[in-house]
Amino acid sequence: MRTVLVTGGTGTTGSRVTAFLRARGVDVRTASRHPVAGDGRHVLFDWADPGTFAAAVDGVDRVFLVAPLSDTDPALAVGGFLDAAVAAGTRRVALLSSSAVTDAPTGLGALPPLVRDRVPEVAVLRPSWFMQNFVGSHPVAAGIRDRGQITTATGSGRVAFIDPGDIAAVAGHLLLGDPIPDGELILTGPQALSYDEAAAVVSEITGTAVHHTSITVEELTAAIEASGVPHAYARVLAEMDEEIAGGSAERITTTVQDVTGRAPRSFRDFLVDATVDAHRVA
Ligand SMILES: NC(=O)c1ccc[n+]([C@@H]2O[C@H](COP(=O)([O-])OP(=O)(O)OC[C@H]3O[C@@H](n4cnc5c(N)ncnc54)[C@H](OP(=O)(O)O)[C@@H]3O)[C@@H](O)[C@H]2O)c1
């Protein structure tokens, strides 16, 4: 029986990867810092505490890897973790990266080369921006809920937003399938929308007016920092918006269809389902 470790297993993507694999009878161990009631296969795991690595990777042959968040240089922690995982028998890793991140000597961009150096079979998932950012706890969602306002530094740049369920389906196929396809795995939804256009769809689906305002990178950095994010990471996040303004996120790919055999979900369909779910919970 194959055992898959899902780091960030309680998060947006990891929880969906876990559900996808468990629905197919795979033994999945979820890992995160907080205990999960009702998940007997959850293990306490902290990227900041290498003492938690051994129990997490014990008997694991495949890993879905969500790197430490808010860490401007995660390579040290991830390198130590991969050494422990490979020593324990891990042969395949699906790394959650981002279409906004390119390979680099430091930062998130250092992770794809690091993982490829250490692990025999590697899939680097590079999703576009998540549709989930418009619901739940993301600052975009909080702005919509609290003020009917989305604030970015993206101008009129378009984004090929993706449903995290589609990312999870791709990850699940890659963790189960054999072999891993070659090449870059840029994952996108079926259409690219500016934040003005996305705000109009949110307004229509929710029946509440939502507006988008674009500010400067400096103003956005200060706003993110004011919410408690360290300055360096706030700057990294704000500069990603500047890239979007320049057209970096408008590309649409066929990767979801190619890997899963079905089309990715549209922003409208995602929002309709999320709104229905929210009403069900309420
Ligand atoms: N949002 C976007 O639009 C977007 C787009 C492209 C790529 N991405 C990438 O997606 C990744 C985030 O994935 P996500 O949205 O699925 O995550 P998420 O929903 O923010 O969840 C984070 C998960 O990681 C766990 N975690 C946080 N800190 C941890 C630590 N120190 N040690 C161990 N576990 C920890 C959390 O559980 P605990 O709190 O219990 O530890 C949780 O399970 C980032 O790498 C980002 O670059 C995001």
The ligand as an SDF file (V2000), in Angstrom:
LIG
                    3D

 48 52  0  0  0  0  0  0  0  0999 V2000
   -3.0740   31.9040   -3.0060 N   0  0  0  0  0  0  0  0  0  0  0  0
   -2.6980   31.9290   -4.2610 C   0  0  0  0  0  0  0  0  0  0  0  0
   -3.2950   32.6040   -5.1160 O   0  0  0  0  0  0  0  0  0  0  0  0
   -1.5210   31.0830   -4.7080 C   0  0  0  0  0  0  0  0  0  0  0  0
   -1.2050   31.0210   -6.0600 C   0  0  0  0  0  0  0  0  0  0  0  0
   -0.1440   30.2060   -6.4900 C   0  0  0  0  0  0  0  0  0  0  0  0
    0.5900   29.5010   -5.5490 C   0  0  0  0  0  0  0  0  0  0  0  0
    0.2680   29.5960   -4.2160 N   0  0  0  0  0  0  0  0  0  0  0  0
    1.0870   28.8500   -3.2620 C   0  0  0  0  0  0  0  0  0  0  0  0
    0.2550   28.0730   -2.4390 O   0  0  0  0  0  0  0  0  0  0  0  0
    0.9400   27.8600   -1.2000 C   0  0  0  0  0  0  0  0  0  0  0  0
   -0.0800   27.9420   -0.0800 C   0  0  0  0  0  0  0  0  0  0  0  0
   -0.9450   26.8330   -0.2270 O   0  0  0  0  0  0  0  0  0  0  0  0
   -2.3900   26.8290    0.3960 P   0  0  0  0  0  0  0  0  0  0  0  0
   -3.1080   28.0800   -0.0010 O   0  0  0  0  0  0  0  0  0  0  0  0
   -2.9600   25.5180    0.0880 O   0  0  0  0  0  0  0  0  0  0  0  0
   -2.0310   26.9500    1.9580 O   0  0  0  0  0  0  0  0  0  0  0  0
   -2.9690   27.4810    3.1420 P   0  0  0  0  0  0  0  0  0  0  0  0
   -4.4070   27.2980    2.8320 O   0  0  0  0  0  0  0  0  0  0  0  0
   -2.4830   28.8330    3.5320 O   0  0  0  0  0  0  0  0  0  0  0  0
   -2.6210   26.4570    4.3000 O   0  0  0  0  0  0  0  0  0  0  0  0
   -1.3140   26.3660    4.8400 C   0  0  0  0  0  0  0  0  0  0  0  0
   -1.1250   24.9650    5.3910 C   0  0  0  0  0  0  0  0  0  0  0  0
    0.2240   24.8590    5.8620 O   0  0  0  0  0  0  0  0  0  0  0  0
    0.2000   24.5630    7.2770 C   0  0  0  0  0  0  0  0  0  0  0  0
    1.3070   25.3080    7.8650 N   0  0  0  0  0  0  0  0  0  0  0  0
    1.4360   26.6510    7.9890 C   0  0  0  0  0  0  0  0  0  0  0  0
    2.5950   26.9390    8.5920 N   0  0  0  0  0  0  0  0  0  0  0  0
    3.2120   25.7490    8.8500 C   0  0  0  0  0  0  0  0  0  0  0  0
    4.4460   25.3980    9.4750 C   0  0  0  0  0  0  0  0  0  0  0  0
    5.2780   26.3010    9.9910 N   0  0  0  0  0  0  0  0  0  0  0  0
    4.7670   24.0840    9.5640 N   0  0  0  0  0  0  0  0  0  0  0  0
    3.9310   23.1410    9.0710 C   0  0  0  0  0  0  0  0  0  0  0  0
    2.7520   23.4060    8.4730 N   0  0  0  0  0  0  0  0  0  0  0  0
    2.4010   24.7100    8.3700 C   0  0  0  0  0  0  0  0  0  0  0  0
   -1.1680   25.0110    7.7550 C   0  0  0  0  0  0  0  0  0  0  0  0
   -1.6340   24.2830    8.8890 O   0  0  0  0  0  0  0  0  0  0  0  0
   -1.1990   24.7130   10.3960 P   0  0  0  0  0  0  0  0  0  0  0  0
   -1.5610   26.1570   10.5550 O   0  0  0  0  0  0  0  0  0  0  0  0
   -2.0030   23.7630   11.2670 O   0  0  0  0  0  0  0  0  0  0  0  0
    0.2520   24.4440   10.5060 O   0  0  0  0  0  0  0  0  0  0  0  0
   -2.0310   24.6330    6.5450 C   0  0  0  0  0  0  0  0  0  0  0  0
   -2.2990   23.2460    6.5410 O   0  0  0  0  0  0  0  0  0  0  0  0
    2.0590   28.8850   -1.1130 C   0  0  0  0  0  0  0  0  0  0  0  0
    3.2880   28.2020   -1.2810 O   0  0  0  0  0  0  0  0  0  0  0  0
    1.8200   29.7870   -2.3030 C   0  0  0  0  0  0  0  0  0  0  0  0
    3.0260   30.2300   -2.8910 O   0  0  0  0  0  0  0  0  0  0  0  0
   -0.7740   30.3520   -3.7830 C   0  0  0  0  0  0  0  0  0  0  0  0
  1  2  1  0
  2  3  2  0
  2  4  1  0
  4  5  1  0
  4 48  2  0
  5  6  2  0
  6  7  1  0
  7  8  2  0
  8  9  1  0
  8 48  1  0
  9 10  1  0
  9 46  1  0
 10 11  1  0
 11 12  1  0
 11 44  1  0
 12 13  1  0
 13 14  1  0
 14 15  2  0
 14 16  1  0
 14 17  1  0
 17 18  1  0
 18 19  2  0
 18 20  1  0
 18 21  1  0
 21 22  1  0
 22 23  1  0
 23 24  1  0
 23 42  1  0
 24 25  1  0
 25 26  1  0
 25 36  1  0
 26 27  1  0
 26 35  1  0
 27 28  2  0
 28 29  1  0
 29 30  1  0
 29 35  2  0
 30 31  1  0
 30 32  2  0
 32 33  1  0
 33 34  2  0
 34 35  1  0
 36 37  1  0
 36 42  1  0
 37 38  1  0
 38 39  2  0
 38 40  1  0
 38 41  1  0
 42 43  1  0
 44 45  1  0
 44 46  1  0
 46 47  1  0
M  CHG  2   8   1  16  -1
M  END
$$$$
